[in-house]
């Protein structure tokens, strides 16, 4: 639930027959998306290739959004990719708020479900020399093994806080402007059964970033800004938009299970609350 003093600013309840383009736009392509992923993301949620129409990869039905990754058989593979899926972004964007999703996550090896945010205008690459990049991964779920099936990852990446900064002279984490304590840029929580409904949420304010699973906090970091920590730029002082996608394989996603045919990331709703 949102904190006291917050009210609903935006939501998508994914009612039956909803035109997803009212709230979302789709990315498309099969470039690997920087992680050597194995899927082709289709524009509009479906794909027609050489006269073959592949099943819709994102559809609003039965009161939920279903993002489904399919294994493609035969030779009609878009961009040579063996899987089809969807990656979608909100038309709107926000600076600060409480962001929540109720969802069921697939647990088949090779799935990589994500509910995350990128800057509307800043760099989407957090190590860009402009230092204005940022990335808020509200959840990433990567069941590459039985041990990872129950883990839910949160990350708040910026130029000054990312694993890529290690060894480059930058600190990896968030320094509280008063106490000087350094907090990690990422953490993980657990759920007993990711395929059941769970609530995943993040509180992002001008002073802090927190993440929750079913209302239980599992991540905290201060959200400093240039005036308090003497940084030339801080990535979390700008508007971000929401992203949803189901990737397959890749550097983190690993090798898909041999019996992978189709897997679904199901979302009941996305809601944004603000003060």
C-alpha angles and dihedrals in degrees: 000000000000120000121265112282095032123115133187111278101169139355144170113207092179096230118193114285094008116164100237091202089072089074106010144046125203131231118214139196145078104246097127089252094243094301103072090251119179103221134093112223110217125215113244091010098283136068137213115197123179092335095316116113112205121213116278108271096199123033137157108224139136088020096299141085113245118198106188128189114207131195109230119220128199128028101298095095116151110236087350091289119145096208136054125207143140137256117191136182133198119252088220129064137199143201109216127345146118111287122193140178131185108207152149117228129209116239101197113125109260096038119121111184118188139184106182148137139234132187117273092221108004123087118290088212109078094204093054112133091239086072089213095109124114140167129193112195102192089181137357118178117190113171096189090148140010089263091056097046094089098041122103117193129210123189136177105195125188137152089274098039118047137102088247089066093066112115093011097094096257123117117249107222142023122295115212106235093224108029097033090224114150117226126196120255091226144031141167135229131188139235125194093224119013090187089067123077114281134167117236119188147163133204113207120180136156089269107034150017120214133174130203141189113203089343095307114120117231102162136045134168133156116251103221123184132209096271093059103041102028096244121152091225138000119206098214098064096084142066119287132192128215124252130195124187146147111217125188124222122324134133093321101018092063129196115338117241114266091242094050106135105143134345130184134216103201122198124191095189147332117219133183122199127188137182 
